[in-house]
């Protein structure tokens, strides 16, 4: 039989013992804290590898100190799990190359390195990342081509790829687009890409909406495969070397809001253009189009900009142009249009921009009559 003091001591010792369930919780918490700490060190290491690849870091070393939390570094955003989600370093005066170690950031969603002076290539590890949604490396000095991806590459989550205003060359590799099933926007304008317009995204990416490829060296016809881009809203392939006719299949892409094919070698008439009833911008200037502007142009009720300058078009302006009441800009100069401007009721176009320094007048030049309108020249036969 225990005495009172002995029993009290036993009870006191029992109270200081840790409950088994509580002990398991402690172990799990310690383990999680250790895992979080190691993840942060892994993130920090990858970022410092990126920093090491820069010949000019724009002062990042002041903020990116090894003995500080990388989630507090300039341009870095982390989630609640201490994983880096955003690397946003636009316009920081960075020079050097883009380290593939950024692809080791398993929680990275957005990377913006635009408007710097980065050189070298675009690491395949970024393009094939299993987490990145947005890549913007526009306005740099990146060179080379886009690499092919292994055929075994699983579908990628990338939605926006902006590689515009660089020095990229070569053709677009088909395997990249085959795995980009979430791609919404591709901007590769102002580079030196060659070959034909890629159409694979139209098949593999059901939400593909923006294809911006202007100012390159693309050639060939406008592919019929663009008809598979059922969600395409912007197609801009101006200032290339495209030739041939506008395919009828293009007129089936009724989702198109902005169509810009300026300064190519395209030819034929525009009779099917009125099927694109959602057009807001139509820019076909600087080509070899012939014929007149069809009366059906009046079906484009949303049209705000119409650029048909520097072609070989002729005939009278259609009366139905007055139905495009949202028009802000019309550019028809350097064609062979004839007839009277009064066929178009400009009063019904209240949004049309006016040039205060110009006015309508009639005069003779090189034995031909011209009417100078605030927005364009209309040439009349002598």
Residue pairs with C-beta under 8 A, 6 or more apart in sequence:
2 10
18 26
36 81
36 82
39 81
39 82
39 83
40 69
40 70
40 71
40 82
42 104
43 70
43 78
43 82
43 83
43 84
43 105
44 66
44 70
45 101
46 84
46 101
46 102
46 104
46 105
47 64
47 70
47 73
47 76
47 84
47 87
47 101
47 102
47 105
48 64
48 66
49 99
49 101
50 87
50 98
50 99
50 101
50 102
51 57
51 60
51 61
51 64
52 99
53 96
53 97
53 98
53 99
54 60
54 94
54 95
54 96
54 97
55 95
55 96
56 93
56 94
56 95
56 96
56 117
57 94
57 96
58 89
58 92
58 93
58 94
58 116
59 92
60 73
60 74
60 75
60 89
60 92
60 94
62 74
63 72
63 73
63 74
64 70
64 73
64 74
70 76
70 78
70 84
71 77
71 78
71 82
71 84
74 89
75 86
75 87
75 88
75 89
75 92
76 84
76 86
76 87
76 88
77 84
77 85
77 86
77 88
78 84
78 85
78 107
79 85
79 107
81 107
83 105
83 106
83 107
84 105
84 107
84 108
85 107
85 108
85 109
85 110
86 108
86 109
86 110
86 111
86 112
87 102
87 105
87 108
87 110
87 111
87 112
87 113
88 110
88 111
88 112
89 112
89 113
89 116
90 112
90 113
90 114
90 115
90 116
90 136
91 114
91 115
91 116
92 116
93 116
93 117
94 113
94 116
94 117
94 118
95 116
95 117
95 118
95 119
96 118
96 119
96 120
97 118
97 119
97 120
97 121
98 113
98 118
98 120
98 121
98 122
98 123
98 126
98 137
98 142
99 123
100 123
100 124
100 125
100 126
102 108
102 111
102 123
102 125
102 126
103 123
103 125
103 126
103 128
103 129
104 125
105 131
106 130
106 131
107 131
108 129
108 131
108 132
109 131
109 132
109 133
109 134
110 132
110 133
110 134
111 126
111 132
111 134
111 135
111 136
111 137
112 134
112 136
113 136
113 137
113 140
114 136
114 137
114 138
114 139
114 140
114 162
115 138
115 139
115 140
116 139
116 140
117 140
117 141
118 137
118 140
118 141
118 142
119 140
119 141
119 142
119 143
120 142
120 143
120 144
121 142
121 143
121 144
121 147
122 137
122 142
122 144
122 146
122 163
122 168
124 147
124 149
126 132
126 135
127 135
127 146
127 147
127 149
127 156
127 158
127 161
127 176
128 149
128 153
128 156
128 179
129 156
129 158
130 154
130 156
130 157
131 157
132 157
132 158
133 157
133 158
133 159
133 160
133 182
134 158
134 159
134 160
135 158
135 160
135 161
135 162
135 163
136 160
136 162
137 162
137 163
137 166
138 162
138 163
138 164
138 165
138 166
138 187
139 164
139 165
139 166
140 165
140 166
141 166
141 167
142 163
142 166
142 167
142 168
143 166
143 167
143 168
143 169
144 168
144 169
144 170
145 168
145 169
145 170
145 171
145 173
146 163
146 168
146 170
146 172
146 173
146 176
147 173
148 173
148 175
148 176
149 173
149 175
149 176
149 178
149 179
150 175
151 175
153 175
153 179
154 179
155 179
155 180
155 181
155 182
156 179
156 180
156 181
156 182
157 182
158 180
158 182
158 183
159 182
159 183
159 184
159 185
160 183
160 184
160 185
161 180
161 183
161 185
161 186
161 187
161 188
162 185
162 187
163 187
163 188
163 191
164 187
164 188
164 189
164 190
164 191
164 212
165 189
165 190
165 191
166 190
166 191
167 191
167 192
168 188
168 191
168 192
168 193
169 191
169 192
169 193
169 194
170 193
170 194
170 195
171 193
171 194
171 195
172 188
172 193
172 195
172 198
174 198
174 200
177 183
177 198
177 200
177 201
177 204
177 205
178 200
178 204
179 204
180 201
180 204
180 205
181 204
181 205
181 206
182 205
182 207
183 201
183 204
183 205
183 207
183 208
184 205
184 207
184 208
184 209
184 210
185 209
185 210
185 212
186 201
186 208
186 210
186 211
186 212
186 213
187 210
187 212
188 212
188 213
188 216
189 212
189 213
189 214
189 215
189 216
189 236
190 214
190 215
190 216
191 215
191 216
192 216
192 217
193 213
193 216
193 217
193 218
194 216
194 217
194 218
194 219
195 218
195 219
195 220
196 218
196 219
196 220
196 221
196 223
197 211
197 213
197 218
197 220
197 222
197 223
197 226
197 237
197 242
199 223
199 225
199 226
199 228
199 229
201 208
201 211
201 229
202 208
202 225
202 226
202 227
202 228
202 229
202 230
202 232
203 225
203 228
206 230
206 231
207 231
208 229
208 231
208 232
209 231
209 232
209 233
209 234
209 255
210 232
210 233
210 234
211 229
211 232
211 234
211 235
211 236
211 237
212 234
212 236
213 236
213 237
213 240
214 236
214 237
214 238
214 239
214 240
214 260
214 262
215 238
215 239
215 240
216 239
216 240
217 240
217 241
218 237
218 240
218 241
218 242
219 240
219 241
219 242
219 243
220 242
220 243
220 244
221 242
221 243
221 244
221 245
221 247
222 237
222 242
222 244
222 246
222 247
222 250
222 261
222 266
223 247
224 247
224 249
224 250
225 249
226 232
226 235
226 247
226 249
226 250
226 253
227 247
227 249
227 250
227 252
227 253
229 235
229 253
229 255
230 253
230 255
231 255
232 253
232 255
232 256
233 255
233 256
233 257
233 258
234 256
234 257
234 258
235 253
235 256
235 258
235 259
235 260
235 261
236 258
236 259
236 260
237 260
237 261
237 264
238 260
238 261
238 262
238 263
238 264
238 283
238 286
239 262
239 263
239 264
240 263
240 264
241 264
241 265
242 261
242 264
242 265
242 266
243 264
243 265
243 266
243 267
244 266
244 267
245 266
245 267
245 268
246 266
246 268
246 270
246 272
246 273
248 272
250 272
251 272
251 273
251 275
251 276
252 275
253 276
254 275
254 276
254 277
254 278
255 278
256 276
256 278
256 279
257 278
257 279
257 280
257 281
257 302
258 279
258 280
258 281
259 276
259 279
259 281
259 282
259 283
259 284
260 281
260 283
261 283
261 284
261 287
262 283
262 284
262 285
262 286
262 287
262 307
263 285
263 286
263 287
264 286
264 287
265 287
265 288
266 284
266 287
266 288
266 289
267 287
267 288
267 289
267 290
268 289
268 290
268 291
269 289
269 290
269 291
269 294
270 284
270 289
270 291
270 293
270 294
271 291
271 294
271 296
273 279
273 282
273 294
273 296
273 297
273 300
274 294
274 296
274 297
274 298
274 299
274 300
276 282
276 300
277 299
277 300
277 301
277 302
278 302
279 300
279 302
279 303
280 302
280 303
280 304
280 305
281 303
281 304
281 305
282 300
282 303
282 305
282 306
282 307
282 308
283 305
283 307
284 307
284 308
284 311
285 307
285 308
285 309
285 310
285 311
285 331
286 309
286 310
286 311
287 310
287 311
288 311
288 312
289 308
289 311
289 312
289 313
290 311
290 312
290 313
290 314
291 313
291 314
291 315
292 313
292 314
292 315
292 316
292 318
293 308
293 313
293 315
293 317
293 318
293 321
294 318
295 318
295 319
295 320
296 320
297 303
297 318
297 320
297 321
297 324
298 318
298 320
298 321
298 322
298 323
298 324
299 320
299 323
300 324
301 323
301 324
301 325
301 326
302 326
303 324
303 326
303 327
304 326
304 327
304 328
304 329
304 351
305 327
305 328
305 329
306 324
306 327
306 329
306 330
306 331
306 332
307 329
307 331
308 331
308 332
308 335
309 331
309 332
309 333
309 334
309 335
309 376
310 333
310 334
310 335
311 334
311 335
312 335
312 336
313 332
313 335
313 336
313 337
314 335
314 336
314 337
314 338
315 337
315 338
315 339
316 337
316 338
316 339
316 340
316 343
317 332
317 337
317 339
317 341
317 343
317 344
317 378
318 343
318 344
319 343
319 344
319 345
321 327
321 344
322 344
322 345
322 346
322 348
322 349
323 348
324 349
325 348
325 349
325 350
325 351
326 351
327 349
327 351
327 352
328 351
328 352
328 353
329 352
329 353
329 375
330 352
330 375
330 376
331 375
331 376
332 375
332 376
332 377
332 378
333 376
333 377
334 377
335 379
336 379
337 378
337 379
338 378
338 379
338 380
338 381
339 378
339 380
341 360
341 371
341 373
341 378
346 352
352 375
353 374
353 375
354 374
355 374
355 375
358 372
358 373
358 374
359 372
359 374
360 371
360 372
360 373
360 374
361 371
361 372
362 369
362 370
362 371
363 369
363 370
363 372
364 370
367 382
368 379
368 380
368 381
368 382
369 379
369 380
369 381
369 382
370 377
370 378
370 379
370 380
371 377
371 378
371 380
